[in-house]
Amino acid sequence: MLSQYIQNYKITSLLGEGGMAKVYLAHDSKFDTNVAIKLLNKEYTLNENIRKRFLAEAKSMFRMSHPNIIKVTDLIDEGDTVAFVMEYIQGETLKEYIERKRKLSDDEIKSIFSQMLDAVGYVHEQNLVHRDIKPSNFMISPKGNIKLMDFGIAKTTDPTSAEYTQTGTGVQMGTPMYMSPEQVRNIKEVTKSSDIYSLGVVLWQMVTGTKPYDTKTISSFDLQTKIVTEKLPLTYTFWDGIIEKATQKEVGQRFLDCASFSENIKGNNSKVTKTIDVDTNEHTVIEQVKPKESNIPKKEEEIKATKSPITENTRSKKSKWVIPVAICVLGLILFIFYFSKDKVDDKNQEFTKSVTDIDGNFYKTVVIGKQTWMKENLNVSRFRNGDLIPEVKTDEEWEKAGEMKQPAWCYYNNDPKNEKKYGKLYNWYAVKDSRGIAPEGYHVPKVNEWAILINFLGGEKDAGNKLKSKTGWLNNGNGSDESRFTGLPGGYRGDNGYYDGIGYHGYWWSSSEDSADYAWYRDLYYGYGNAYRSSLGKNFGFSVRCLRD
């Protein structure tokens, strides 16, 4: 019988169970928060291979640091108690979500599947193949946020790793319905392409609302034969081309990676519409087109009709006032030009020398729609009242600052060389401190103010490319910088003090909280043109951009 407590964790209920382990909901008394605990069944704790594989899963997940992957926070390996602790996500599995809703809408699929590709692509970057991609291994929150979980049979692709042969090569692993042909054949070298095949099968299921094979009526042999020899049935939707590409029987004919898969998802639109009106409550982007004037000469009667009925006498009297009024207007323009705080370059709508923080740092700004944004990340070390924001270098001190809900900042990797290009990283407690972190006349944007920016630039699926800088992103993942926001991939600092993401991720805080422990942020990623919105722990370290009051 399971003890009511495992170390500092009080077990409250069973969330689910598999063949070798159970997952429990528990309360972390140390941090006063709910967590999920995956506990290896006691009959397997003495099996050396299973125990090693279970611990390898925990270590693989602990190394993951991505908004769409479940985060492991603790490992317990004491006698016959082998478990690891994860963040607890309220919601349901994607399997349950599909069973409840059946066919998903095209917009839902694009939103959900883009996050799935983001997560799996990140796993591949860490030299891992998940090998068990299926709907039940993704959690979806009530707000539509996706989290990948269960790395129980993940396989490293790095031959120099000590874990390279730990899960065994030449051994068939995975869930039969979602296996790739090479997994069915027990091919020794299973690569990231196998995960791409499985993602294609999951996409088919999201489009149709049903499973591609009825495992209750066909044998395992027949199922494996179908996987190796037969294409998935057509859905008769515009998704068929993408599904067929992802589920090609030959590895070399599939999408090269998750990034190219995502590009095809992003570009696969059945309809393209332009908004010509605006709902100010929804901040819809306006694309007004001014009609071109006709080059056809007007008739003499039309020309006469357009002339003002003002008499020559009246015109003469009014002309006496033209010069004095013009002089006054010109003087007013010159006054504004020379004495206004903000100098504007009409060509690119950028302000120069208009923002200075308390440390004396100057920031360029840019007008995007009706908002004026800082064009550079915040780099201040003091609050507006002069109090220092503590610089935190060690992992232990960073974690403690988060536990104590105290403000903190750092350079990425504690390297001041990153200051000029990326600015500083701040935890959310610095962002929301009442002493004020933004320069005078500016503030850290709320989540709805970020939404105004994103909507003005075409929505989450298109805005990211327009916000990213033209250079600086890895693997040619640069943007167009059409907005002149010039977003750079400054990376982040995790809740435990680790650094990650520089070169391929840019994270920016909002000043809005999602819950007592989480706050909203925006994320740009080198692989996609999206501008994601999600929430993470307030003890993470992200970049900050400020918005004019």
C-alpha positions in Angstrom: 0.0 0.0 0.0 1.4 3.4 -0.9 2.4 5.6 1.9 0.5 8.8 2.3 3.7 10.8 2.0 6.8 10.5 -0.2 9.4 12.8 1.4 7.9 16.3 1.3 5.0 15.3 -1.0 1.5 14.4 0.3 -0.3 12.1 -2.1 -3.9 13.2 -2.7 -5.2 11.1 -5.6 -4.4 8.8 -8.5 -4.2 10.5 -11.9 -3.4 7.5 -14.1 -1.5 4.4 -14.5 0.5 2.4 -17.1 2.1 -1.0 -17.3 5.0 -0.2 -15.0 4.2 3.0 -13.1 1.4 5.1 -11.6 1.0 8.9 -11.7 -0.3 10.6 -8.6 -1.5 14.1 -7.7 0.4 15.4 -4.7 1.0 18.5 -2.7 4.5 19.9 -2.3 4.6 21.1 1.3 7.9 22.9 0.8 6.7 25.2 -1.9 2.9 24.9 -1.2 1.9 23.8 -4.7 0.4 20.8 -6.4 2.7 18.5 -8.4 2.4 15.2 -10.3 4.5 12.2 -9.1 5.3 9.2 -11.4 6.1 6.2 -9.2 7.6 3.0 -10.5 5.6 0.0 -9.4 7.5 -1.8 -6.6 7.7 -5.1 -8.5 9.9 -3.4 -11.0 12.2 -1.6 -8.7 14.5 -4.7 -8.4 14.6 -5.1 -12.2 17.9 -3.3 -13.1 17.1 -2.6 -16.7 13.6 -1.2 -16.0 14.9 0.8 -13.1 17.7 2.3 -15.2 15.2 3.1 -18.0 12.9 4.8 -15.5 15.7 6.9 -14.1 16.9 7.8 -17.6 13.4 9.0 -18.4 13.5 11.4 -15.4 16.9 12.7 -16.4 15.9 13.2 -20.0 12.8 15.2 -18.9 14.9 17.2 -16.4 17.1 18.4 -19.2 14.2 19.6 -21.1 13.4 23.3 -20.7 10.6 24.2 -23.1 7.2 25.8 -22.6 5.5 22.8 -24.3 7.3 20.0 -22.4 6.4 18.8 -18.9 9.1 20.0 -16.5 10.6 17.5 -14.0 11.6 19.1 -10.7 12.8 16.3 -8.4 14.0 12.7 -8.5 13.5 10.2 -5.7 15.7 7.0 -5.8 15.6 5.4 -2.3 15.4 1.6 -2.0 12.0 0.4 -3.3 10.8 4.0 -3.9 11.7 5.2 -7.3 9.9 8.2 -8.5 10.2 11.6 -10.1 8.2 14.8 -9.6 6.7 16.9 -12.4 4.8 20.1 -12.7 1.1 19.5 -12.5 -1.0 20.5 -15.5 -4.7 20.9 -15.2 -6.6 19.7 -18.2 -6.9 16.5 -20.2 -4.8 14.5 -22.6 -5.1 15.2 -26.3 -6.6 11.7 -26.7 -9.4 12.6 -24.3 -9.8 16.0 -26.1 -10.3 14.3 -29.5 -12.6 11.7 -28.1 -14.7 14.5 -26.6 -14.8 16.9 -29.6 -14.2 14.4 -32.5 -13.1 16.4 -35.6 -11.2 19.4 -34.7 -11.5 22.7 -36.6 -8.7 23.8 -38.9 -7.8 26.7 -36.6 -7.7 24.4 -33.5 -5.5 21.9 -35.4 -3.0 24.6 -36.5 -2.8 26.1 -33.0 -2.4 22.8 -31.2 -0.2 21.0 -33.8 2.2 24.0 -34.0 2.9 23.6 -30.3 3.4 19.9 -30.7 5.9 20.4 -33.5 7.6 23.0 -31.4 8.0 20.6 -28.5 9.1 17.6 -30.5 11.5 19.8 -32.6 13.1 20.9 -29.3 13.5 17.2 -28.2 15.3 16.5 -31.4 17.6 19.4 -30.9 18.6 17.7 -27.6 19.7 14.6 -29.5 16.7 12.6 -28.5 14.0 10.6 -30.3 10.8 10.4 -28.3 9.6 7.1 -30.0 6.2 7.2 -28.4 4.4 10.2 -30.0 0.6 9.7 -29.6 -2.4 11.8 -28.3 -2.3 10.4 -24.8 1.3 11.7 -24.4 0.2 15.3 -24.8 -1.6 17.3 -22.2 -3.8 20.2 -23.2 -4.9 22.9 -20.7 -8.3 24.6 -20.7 -6.6 27.5 -22.5 -5.2 25.4 -25.3 -1.6 25.1 -24.1 0.1 21.8 -25.0 2.6 19.9 -22.9 4.5 16.8 -24.2 5.2 14.1 -21.6 6.3 10.5 -21.0 9.9 10.0 -22.2 10.0 6.4 -21.0 11.4 5.0 -24.2 13.1 8.1 -25.5 16.4 7.3 -27.3 19.5 9.4 -27.5 20.9 9.8 -31.0 24.3 10.8 -29.6 26.6 7.6 -29.9 29.0 9.1 -27.4 26.4 9.2 -24.7 26.5 6.7 -21.9 22.8 6.2 -22.4 23.1 5.4 -26.1 22.4 1.7 -25.8 20.4 1.9 -22.6 17.0 1.3 -24.2 18.4 -1.3 -26.5 18.9 -1.0 -30.3 17.0 -3.4 -32.5 14.2 -3.7 -30.0 10.7 -2.8 -31.1 9.4 0.0 -28.9 6.4 2.4 -29.2 2.6 2.2 -29.4 1.7 0.0 -32.4 -0.9 2.2 -34.0 1.5 5.2 -34.1 4.7 3.3 -35.0 6.6 4.2 -38.1 7.5 1.4 -40.6 11.1 1.4 -39.4 9.9 0.9 -35.8 7.7 -2.0 -36.9 10.7 -3.6 -38.8 12.9 -3.3 -35.7 15.4 -1.1 -37.6 18.4 -0.4 -35.4 18.8 3.2 -36.2 15.5 4.9 -35.3 15.8 8.6 -36.0 13.7 11.8 -35.5 12.0 10.9 -38.8 10.1 8.2 -36.8 8.6 10.8 -34.6 7.6 12.8 -37.7 5.8 9.8 -39.0 4.0 9.4 -35.7 3.0 13.1 -35.7 1.5 12.6 -39.2 -0.7 9.8 -37.8 -1.8 12.0 -34.9 -2.6 14.8 -37.3 -4.8 12.4 -39.3 -6.6 11.6 -36.1 -7.1 15.3 -35.3 -8.5 15.9 -38.7 -10.9 12.9 -38.8 -11.8 12.5 -35.1 -11.2 8.8 -35.4 -8.3 6.3 -35.1 -6.7 5.2 -38.4 -6.8 1.5 -37.4 -9.4 -0.5 -35.5 -7.1 -2.5 -33.2 -10.2 -4.4 -31.8 -10.9 -6.0 -35.1 -7.5 -6.6 -36.7 -4.5 -8.6 -35.4 -1.2 -7.2 -34.5 0.3 -8.8 -37.6 -2.3 -7.2 -39.9 -1.8 -3.8 -38.2 2.0 -4.0 -38.7 1.4 -5.1 -42.3 -0.8 -2.1 -43.0 1.7 0.3 -41.5 4.5 -1.1 -43.6 2.6 -1.4 -46.9 -0.5 0.8 -47.0 -1.0 4.6 -47.0 -3.3 6.2 -44.5 -6.9 6.7 -45.9 -7.6 10.1 -47.4 -9.4 12.6 -45.2 -10.7 14.4 -48.3 -9.5 17.7 -46.8 -6.7 20.1 -47.6 -4.6 18.3 -44.9 -4.1 15.2 -47.1 -0.9 16.5 -48.8 0.8 17.2 -45.5 -0.3 13.9 -43.9 0.9 12.0 -46.9 4.3 13.7 -46.8 4.8 13.1 -43.1 3.8 9.4 -43.3 5.8 8.3 -46.3 7.1 4.8 -45.9 10.6 5.7 -46.9 12.4 7.9 -44.3 14.1 10.1 -46.9 10.7 11.2 -48.4 9.3 12.6 -45.2 9.7 16.2 -43.9 13.3 16.7 -43.1 12.5 18.0 -39.5 9.8 19.5 -37.4 10.7 23.0 -38.6 9.9 22.1 -42.3 6.8 20.3 -41.1 5.7 23.4 -39.3 6.4 25.6 -42.3 4.0 23.5 -44.4 1.4 23.7 -41.6 1.7 27.5 -41.5 1.4 27.9 -45.3 -1.5 25.4 -45.7 -4.4 27.8 -45.7 -7.7 26.8 -47.3 -8.9 30.4 -47.3 -7.2 33.7 -47.3 -9.3 36.7 -46.3 -8.5 40.4 -45.7 -10.1 42.6 -43.1 -11.3 45.9 -44.5 -13.2 47.0 -41.4 -12.3 47.2 -37.8 -13.9 46.2 -34.5 -12.0 48.4 -32.0 -13.0 46.0 -29.2 -11.2 43.1 -30.8 -8.2 45.2 -32.2 -8.7 43.7 -35.7 -6.0 44.7 -38.1 -7.2 47.1 -40.8 -5.8 46.8 -44.3 -7.4 49.8 -45.9 -6.8 50.3 -49.6 -7.1 53.9 -50.9 -8.8 53.9 -54.3 -6.6 55.1 -57.1 -7.7 58.3 -58.8 -8.9 57.7 -62.4 -6.8 59.0 -65.2 -9.8 59.5 -67.4 -10.3 63.3 -68.1 -13.3 64.8 -66.5 -16.0 66.4 -68.6 -16.1 70.2 -68.7 -19.4 70.1 -66.8 -17.9 68.0 -64.0 -14.9 70.3 -63.7 -17.3 73.3 -63.3 -19.3 71.5 -60.7 -16.2 70.9 -58.6 -15.3 74.7 -58.5 -16.1 76.5 -55.2 -19.0 79.0 -55.4 -16.8 81.6 -53.6 -16.9 84.9 -55.5 -13.8 86.7 -56.6 -14.4 89.4 -54.0 -14.7 86.9 -51.2 -11.6 85.1 -52.4 -9.7 88.4 -52.4 -10.7 89.2 -48.8 -9.7 85.8 -47.5 -6.4 85.9 -49.3 -5.3 88.8 -46.9 -5.2 86.3 -44.0 -3.3 83.5 -45.8 0.2 84.8 -45.2 -0.2 85.6 -41.5 -1.9 82.2 -40.8 0.8 80.4 -42.7 3.5 82.1 -40.7 1.8 81.1 -37.4 1.4 77.5 -38.5 5.1 77.4 -39.6 6.2 78.8 -36.3 4.2 76.2 -34.4 5.7 73.4 -36.5 9.2 74.7 -35.8 8.5 75.0 -32.1 7.2 71.4 -31.9 10.2 70.1 -34.0 12.9 71.7 -31.8 11.4 71.6 -28.4 9.4 68.3 -28.3 11.0 65.6 -26.3 10.6 63.0 -29.0 12.2 63.6 -32.4 10.5 61.6 -35.2 12.0 60.3 -38.4 8.9 60.2 -40.7 10.5 57.6 -43.0 10.6 54.8 -40.5 8.5 56.1 -37.6 11.4 55.6 -35.2 12.0 57.9 -32.2 15.6 58.7 -31.3 17.0 59.6 -27.8 13.4 59.6 -26.5 13.8 57.1 -23.7 16.4 57.1 -20.9 16.4 54.8 -17.8 17.6 55.7 -14.4 21.1 54.2 -15.2 21.4 56.6 -18.1 20.9 53.9 -20.8 19.3 55.2 -24.0 16.8 53.2 -25.9 15.5 53.6 -29.5 11.8 53.2 -29.9 9.4 52.4 -32.7 5.8 53.2 -33.4 3.8 50.1 -34.3 0.1 50.9 -34.9 -0.9 53.2 -32.1 1.7 51.9 -29.7 5.2 53.1 -29.0 7.6 50.3 -28.1 11.2 50.2 -27.0 13.2 48.7 -29.8 15.8 47.2 -27.4 15.6 45.0 -24.3 15.6 46.6 -20.9 19.1 46.9 -19.4 18.5 48.7 -16.1 19.9 47.7 -12.7 17.9 50.0 -10.5 14.3 50.7 -9.9 12.9 54.2 -10.7 13.3 55.3 -7.0 17.1 54.5 -7.1 17.0 51.2 -5.2 19.2 48.5 -6.7 17.7 45.4 -8.3 19.8 42.5 -7.0 22.1 40.8 -9.5 21.9 37.1 -8.9 24.6 34.8 -10.3 24.5 31.4 -8.7 21.8 28.8 -9.4 21.1 28.5 -5.7 20.6 32.3 -5.2 18.4 32.5 -8.3 16.2 29.7 -7.0 16.1 31.2 -3.5 15.1 34.6 -5.0 12.1 32.9 -6.7 11.1 31.1 -3.5 11.2 34.3 -1.5 9.4 36.2 -4.3 12.2 38.7 -4.5 13.3 40.7 -7.6 16.4 39.6 -9.4 18.3 40.1 -12.7 21.2 38.5 -14.5 23.1 38.4 -17.7 22.7 35.3 -19.8 25.3 32.8 -18.6 26.4 35.6 -16.2 28.4 37.0 -19.1 28.4 40.8 -19.3 29.3 40.5 -23.0 25.6 39.6 -23.6 24.5 42.9 -22.1 24.9 45.1 -25.1 23.1 42.8 -27.5 20.4 41.2 -25.3 20.1 43.4 -22.2 19.4 41.8 -18.9 17.1 38.9 -17.9 14.6 39.6 -15.0 12.4 37.4 -12.9 8.7 38.5 -12.8 9.1 39.8 -9.3 11.3 42.5 -10.6 8.9 43.2 -13.4 6.0 43.8 -11.0 7.8 45.5 -8.1 5.9 48.7 -7.1 9.2 50.7 -7.3 8.9 50.5 -11.1 11.4 48.9 -13.5 10.5 50.7 -16.7 11.9 54.2 -17.6 9.7 57.2 -16.7 6.7 57.4 -19.0 6.9 53.7 -19.9 5.6 50.5 -18.4 6.0 46.7 -18.9 3.1 45.8 -21.2 0.1 43.8 -20.0 -1.0 40.6 -21.7 -3.8 42.5 -23.6 -1.3 45.1 -24.8 0.9 42.4 -26.2 -2.2 41.1 -27.9 -2.9 44.5 -29.5 0.6 44.4 -31.0 0.3 40.8 -32.2 -3.1 41.4 -33.8 -1.9 44.6 -35.5 0.8 42.5 -37.2 -1.6 39.8 -38.4 -2.1 37.5 -35.5 0.0 34.9 -33.7 0.7 32.9 -36.8 2.2 35.7 -38.7 3.4 38.3 -36.2 6.5 36.4 -35.1 8.4 36.8 -38.4 7.6 40.5 -38.4 8.9 40.9 -34.9 12.1 39.0 -35.3 15.3 40.7 -36.3 16.8 40.1 -39.8 20.0 38.6 -38.3 21.1 36.8 -35.1 18.8 33.7 -35.1 20.3 30.2 -35.6 19.9 28.1 -38.7 18.7 31.0 -40.8 15.6 31.4 -38.6 15.7 35.2 -38.9 12.6 37.3 -39.4 11.7 40.1 -41.8 11.6 42.7 -38.9 8.8 44.4 -40.9 7.6 45.9 -37.6 11.1 47.3 -36.6 10.6 45.7 -33.2 13.9 43.9 -33.8 13.4 41.0 -31.5 16.5 39.0 -30.7 16.9 35.5 -29.3 18.3 36.4 -25.9 17.3 33.0 -24.3 16.1 32.7 -20.7 17.0 31.5 -17.2 15.1 28.7 -15.7 13.5 28.5 -12.2 16.5 26.4 -11.0 19.1 28.8 -12.4 20.0 27.0 -15.6 20.4 29.0 -18.9 19.1 28.0 -22.3 17.7 29.2 -25.6 20.1 31.9 -26.7 20.2 32.0 -30.5 16.9 30.3 -31.0 14.4 31.6 -28.4 13.3 35.1 -27.3 11.1 35.5 -24.3 9.5 38.7 -23.0 7.5 39.1 -19.8 4.1 40.7 -19.6 3.1 42.4 -16.4 -0.1 40.2 -16.1 -0.2 37.1 -14.0 -1.9 33.9 -14.9 -2.1 32.5 -11.4 -0.4 32.9 -8.0 2.7 31.2 -9.4 2.6 31.8 -13.2 2.7 34.9 -15.4 2.1 35.5 -19.1 4.8 36.0 -21.6 5.5 36.1 -25.4 7.8 33.8 -27.1 9.5 34.0 -30.5 11.3 30.9 -31.9 13.8 30.5 -34.7 12.0 27.6 -36.4 8.6 29.3 -36.9 7.0 32.6 -37.7 4.6 32.5 -34.8 4.4 34.7 -31.7 3.4 32.4 -29.0 1.6 33.4 -25.8 1.9 31.2 -22.7 2.6 31.3 -19.0 5.4 30.1 -16.8 6.7 30.3 -13.3 7.4 33.9 -12.0 10.9 32.7 -11.0 12.0 32.4 -14.6 14.3 35.0 -16.1 13.1 36.6 -19.3 13.8 39.8 -21.3 11.7 42.9 -20.9 10.4 45.4 -23.5 8.6 48.5 -22.3 5.6 50.3 -23.8 4.9 54.0 -23.7 2.2 55.0 -21.2 
